[in-house]
């Protein structure tokens, strides 16, 4: 089953494609015969070697664009470059997400809350995604079906929060869900052929999850390839009434 049924020359954009799930989507989408152009973004060339090597293999189909999702001017510049090549995108997947780095770790208690790290979670996980939804509207608004998907996380479900902790990550993902749920309502009026969805990929064996895999049963840790295939199946099965929904990797709807 194709991701682009009835579309002969499809175009797609993967945001945050230098590694992990984003890079997995790039490799998988390059196997789609109907996909004519695949635009991908990366933040730093020193961490995008595998992606840039792929671009050398597919110079006519794969177009790499530098972009920091926390900088609206950079987002606008990248989208303007896409518009010099095409006026239509049929699929956008935002794979950017931040959980930890050497200096910042998820908070386990209130005493660890600090304003600046908290704001960083929101800047990367929430604000960047809604800026994409704002600036990509002209490219998604056309007569053919299009989809705008963002990787969220089940941990952003307020109803499902039973363990506490991880304040910034939880809250930023909950904010992401609200922002895109709201955007989906506006898209329904302004770009009725576009479906906007949030996707929980499950725990995937990537750099983001590696510090937290120790006590996880093996069957609950997915390879990147498995995660990508599962999420593609969800995207393939979307109906018009699904816009604005929050889906898990198995296609089930998650509570807000």
C-alpha positions as CSV (number, residue, x, y, z in Angstrom):
1,X,0.0,0.0,0.0
2,X,1.4,3.3,-1.1
3,X,1.7,6.4,1.2
4,X,0.7,8.5,-1.8
5,X,-2.3,6.7,-3.5
6,X,-3.3,8.4,-6.8
7,X,-0.4,10.9,-6.7
8,X,2.1,10.5,-9.4
9,X,4.8,13.0,-8.3
10,X,4.6,13.3,-4.6
11,X,6.8,15.6,-2.4
12,X,7.5,15.2,1.3
13,X,9.4,16.9,4.1
14,X,11.1,15.2,7.1
15,X,12.1,17.7,9.8
16,X,14.9,16.5,12.0
17,X,16.3,13.8,9.6
18,X,19.9,13.5,10.7
19,X,19.5,10.5,12.9
20,X,17.1,8.2,14.7
21,X,13.5,7.9,13.6
22,X,13.9,10.9,11.2
23,X,16.7,9.2,9.3
24,X,14.7,6.0,9.3
25,X,11.8,7.8,7.6
26,X,14.2,9.1,5.0
27,X,15.5,5.7,4.1
28,X,12.0,4.3,4.0
29,X,10.5,7.1,1.9
30,X,13.2,6.8,-0.7
31,X,11.6,3.3,-1.4
32,X,8.3,5.0,-2.4
33,X,8.1,5.0,-6.2
34,X,5.6,7.9,-6.3
35,X,7.9,10.1,-4.2
36,X,9.6,12.5,-6.6
37,X,11.2,14.9,-4.1
38,X,12.1,14.4,-0.5
39,X,13.2,17.5,1.4
40,X,15.0,16.9,4.8
41,X,16.3,19.1,7.5
42,X,19.3,18.8,9.8
43,X,20.6,21.2,12.5
44,X,24.4,20.5,12.4
45,X,26.4,19.0,9.5
46,X,28.7,17.3,12.0
47,X,25.9,15.1,13.2
48,X,24.3,14.5,9.8
49,X,27.0,12.5,8.0
50,X,24.7,9.5,7.2
51,X,22.0,11.8,5.8
52,X,24.4,13.8,3.7
53,X,25.8,10.6,2.3
54,X,22.3,9.5,1.3
55,X,21.9,12.8,-0.5
56,X,25.0,12.0,-2.5
57,X,23.4,8.7,-3.6
58,X,20.1,10.4,-4.5
59,X,21.0,13.8,-5.8
60,X,17.8,14.4,-7.8
61,X,15.4,13.2,-5.2
62,X,16.9,14.0,-1.8
63,X,17.3,17.7,-0.9
64,X,19.1,18.6,2.4
65,X,18.3,21.9,4.2
66,X,20.0,23.2,7.3
67,X,17.4,24.4,9.9
68,X,17.1,24.9,13.6
69,X,13.5,24.4,14.6
70,X,13.9,26.9,17.5
71,X,14.7,29.8,15.0
72,X,11.6,31.0,13.0
73,X,13.8,32.8,10.5
74,X,15.6,29.6,9.7
75,X,12.4,27.7,9.3
76,X,11.1,30.4,6.9
77,X,14.3,30.3,4.9
78,X,14.2,26.5,4.5
79,X,10.5,26.6,3.4
80,X,11.3,29.4,0.9
81,X,13.9,27.1,-0.6
82,X,11.4,24.3,-0.9
83,X,9.0,26.7,-2.7
84,X,11.6,27.4,-5.4
85,X,11.3,23.7,-6.4
86,X,7.7,22.8,-5.6
87,X,4.4,24.4,-4.5
88,X,3.0,21.3,-3.0
89,X,3.9,19.0,-0.2
90,X,1.9,15.8,0.4
91,X,3.6,14.7,3.6
92,X,5.4,16.4,6.4
93,X,6.8,14.5,9.4
94,X,8.3,16.5,12.2
95,X,10.7,14.2,14.1
96,X,12.5,16.8,16.3
97,X,12.3,16.3,20.0
98,X,14.4,17.0,23.0
99,X,14.6,15.0,26.3
100,X,18.2,15.3,27.5
101,X,21.8,16.2,26.8
102,X,24.9,16.3,28.9
103,X,23.8,19.4,30.9
104,X,20.1,18.8,31.1
105,X,18.2,15.7,32.3
106,X,14.5,15.0,33.0
107,X,13.4,16.4,36.4
108,X,12.5,13.8,39.0
109,X,11.2,16.2,41.6
110,X,10.0,19.8,42.1
111,X,13.3,20.8,43.6
112,X,15.0,20.2,40.2
113,X,12.7,22.6,38.3
114,X,14.5,25.6,36.8
115,X,13.1,28.1,34.4
116,X,15.7,28.1,31.7
117,X,15.8,24.2,31.1
118,X,12.0,24.2,31.3
119,X,11.7,26.8,28.6
120,X,14.1,24.8,26.4
121,X,11.7,21.8,26.5
122,X,8.9,24.0,25.3
123,X,11.0,25.8,22.7
124,X,12.1,22.6,21.0
125,X,9.1,20.3,21.6
126,X,6.2,22.7,21.4
127,X,6.9,26.0,19.8
128,X,9.0,24.7,16.9
129,X,6.1,22.4,15.8
130,X,3.5,25.1,15.7
131,X,5.8,27.4,13.8
132,X,6.1,24.6,11.2
133,X,2.3,24.3,11.0
134,X,2.1,28.1,10.5
135,X,4.7,28.4,7.8
136,X,3.9,25.2,5.9
137,X,0.2,25.9,5.4
138,X,0.7,27.3,1.8
139,X,2.6,24.2,0.7
140,X,0.1,21.8,2.3
141,X,-3.0,23.7,1.0
142,X,-3.8,22.2,-2.4
143,X,-6.4,19.9,-4.0
144,X,-4.6,16.6,-3.3
145,X,-4.5,14.9,0.1
146,X,-1.7,16.0,2.4
147,X,-0.7,15.0,6.0
148,X,1.2,16.9,8.7
149,X,2.4,14.6,11.4
150,X,4.5,15.3,14.5
151,X,6.1,12.8,16.8
152,X,4.7,13.4,20.3
153,X,4.9,11.0,23.2
154,X,2.4,9.0,25.4
155,X,4.1,10.7,28.4
156,X,2.4,13.9,27.3
157,X,-1.0,12.5,28.0
158,X,-2.3,14.2,31.1
159,X,-4.9,11.5,31.8
160,X,-2.3,8.8,31.5
161,X,0.1,10.4,34.0
162,X,0.3,8.1,36.9
163,X,4.1,8.2,37.8
164,X,4.8,11.9,37.9
165,X,8.3,13.3,37.2
166,X,9.8,14.5,34.0
167,X,7.9,17.8,34.3
168,X,9.3,19.7,31.4
169,X,9.2,16.8,28.9
170,X,5.6,15.8,29.9
171,X,4.4,19.4,29.8
172,X,6.0,20.3,26.5
173,X,4.5,17.3,24.8
174,X,1.1,18.1,26.3
175,X,1.5,21.6,25.0
176,X,2.5,20.2,21.6
177,X,-0.7,18.2,21.5
178,X,-2.9,21.1,22.3
179,X,-1.2,23.4,19.8
180,X,-1.6,21.0,17.0
181,X,-5.1,20.0,17.9
182,X,-5.9,23.6,17.7
183,X,-4.1,24.0,14.4
184,X,-6.0,21.0,13.0
185,X,-9.2,22.9,13.5
186,X,-7.9,25.9,11.6
187,X,-6.5,23.7,8.9
188,X,-9.9,22.1,8.5
189,X,-11.2,25.5,7.3
190,X,-8.1,26.7,5.4
191,X,-6.6,23.5,4.0
192,X,-9.4,20.9,4.1
193,X,-7.4,18.2,2.3
194,X,-4.7,18.2,5.1
195,X,-4.8,15.9,8.0
196,X,-2.9,17.0,11.2
197,X,-2.0,14.2,13.6
198,X,0.3,13.5,16.6
199,X,2.1,10.2,16.8
200,X,3.5,8.3,19.7
201,X,6.3,6.1,18.3
202,X,6.8,3.9,21.3
203,X,10.2,3.5,23.0
204,X,12.7,3.2,20.1
205,X,16.3,2.3,20.2
206,X,17.7,5.8,19.6
207,X,20.0,8.3,21.3
208,X,17.0,9.9,22.9
209,X,16.0,6.7,24.8
210,X,19.3,5.0,25.4
211,X,19.8,6.3,29.0
212,X,16.4,5.0,30.0
213,X,16.4,1.5,28.5
214,X,17.9,-0.4,31.4
215,X,14.8,-1.9,32.9
216,X,12.7,-2.0,29.8
217,X,11.6,-5.5,28.6
218,X,13.1,-6.3,25.2
219,X,9.7,-6.6,23.5
220,X,8.9,-3.0,24.4
221,X,12.0,-1.6,22.8
222,X,11.6,-1.1,19.0
223,X,14.2,-0.8,16.3
224,X,14.1,2.3,14.2
225,X,13.0,0.3,11.2
226,X,10.1,-1.3,13.1
227,X,9.0,2.1,14.5
228,X,9.0,3.7,11.1
229,X,7.0,0.8,9.5
230,X,4.4,1.0,12.3
231,X,4.0,4.7,12.0
232,X,3.7,4.5,8.2
233,X,0.9,2.1,8.7
234,X,-0.9,4.5,10.9
235,X,-0.4,7.3,8.3
236,X,-1.7,5.1,5.6
237,X,-4.9,4.3,7.5
238,X,-5.9,7.9,8.4
239,X,-9.4,9.0,7.6
240,X,-10.6,12.6,7.2
241,X,-12.2,12.4,10.7
242,X,-8.8,11.6,12.3
243,X,-7.3,15.1,11.9
244,X,-6.4,16.5,15.2
245,X,-6.1,13.1,16.9
246,X,-3.3,11.6,19.0
247,X,-2.3,8.1,17.9
248,X,-0.1,5.4,19.3
249,X,2.3,3.3,17.2
250,X,-0.4,0.6,17.0
251,X,-3.1,2.9,15.6
252,X,-5.0,3.2,18.8
253,X,-6.1,6.7,20.0
254,X,-4.4,8.0,23.1
255,X,-6.2,10.1,25.8
256,X,-5.4,13.7,26.2
